[in-house]
Amino acid sequence: MDDINEIENSYRNAISSAASLGDLEKIRVKGLGKKGELTELMKSIGSMEEAERRSKAPKLNALKSRIIGEIEKKKELITEDEIKKSTNEEWLDISRPTRPSQNGKIHPISQVTDEVVEIFSDLGFSIAEGPQVESDWYNFDALNIPPEHPARQEFDTFYVNSNSDSESPPHVLRTHTSPVQIRHMEKKGGVPCRIIVPGKVFRSDYDQTHTPMFNQLEGLAIDEDLTMSHLKWTLEEFCSKFFEVPDLELRFRASHFPFTEPSAEVDIRCSWEDNILKLGQGDSWLEILGSGMVHPKVLSACNVDPNYFQGFAFGMGIDRLAMLKYGIPDLRSFFEGDVRWLDHYGFDPLDKPSIRSILS
Ligand code: DAH
């Protein structure tokens, strides 16, 4: 009996002075764990004489449940204390401003590419792509620019090293997106078609309006009966939607490109007042693209019968469109990767392209 009292007192003392849930767990294991003091005592019941068992077993059982009860009570007390402590110490100032969050911006070239693609998609054009390292054939010959043609010199071409024993002309970094016309038309089922080709092109040139890499948009429509008037309507429709000026006036100026006949450069009506450009009004004209009816020799180079198919093509600089529409003065800044510049000229990712609102 004394034994039991002593054991109980020692556990009660230990439990009441436990300062944490960890201390309490240690006490539980010491008494009631697999090899705990009380567990061993309970085990000894089995080997007791009948009389001893009758008197001791209920006492031991009662002791065990009292100690379990004490541990549980203390556990609640400690948990309550811990909660009180943490609510006193930890607090949240809901009036504090949030941390500044860093939002990325959409680069004007990506924005303008999206806008342009969206307008042409509405007109039934789909996107085509081609390689940036191009063979001499696709970049020049197939587009009716033979080796001796002066247009080859105009392009400031980057040539790609070829093996010293190679007889064939070196590959080039494509100087325009026009080779994709060829790649598309020569495919099985390539014509009739309506495609646009946004992509990077390369020329060895560097000043305020030229960079060695820039972005172009090519357009090509081939069918049995397409004429210059379809070209004119398509470009008028595109320009007035893109520049958000209804009935924007275009001027088709006779020009020359080896891959189109007839060829035209297209200008939009504009005015310059105090160095500010206004599109759609005034007495000045601003050149924005080259275009024309696809040359029969180009169709033949793709095994498309020029007696049966005809169509139009056009090419423009995406970067130039961005500069004009969003008033960005220097082309070089597009590619400098200056985050402050992007912050100023970039677009909020959640902004809907403004074009949607015009179309709807
Ligand atoms: N490839 C021409 C250039 O880079 C642009 C161009 C002009 C493309 C007339 C065309 C076109 O498809 O018809 O300067």
Boltz pocket constraint, residues with backbone or C-beta under 6 A from the ligand:
constraints:
  - pocket:
      binder: B
      contacts: [[A, 175], [A, 176], [A, 177], [A, 178], [A, 218], [A, 219], [A, 257], [A, 259], [A, 260], [A, 264], [A, 289], [A, 290], [A, 291], [A, 292], [A, 313], [A, 314], [A, 315], [A, 316]]
      max_distance: 6.0
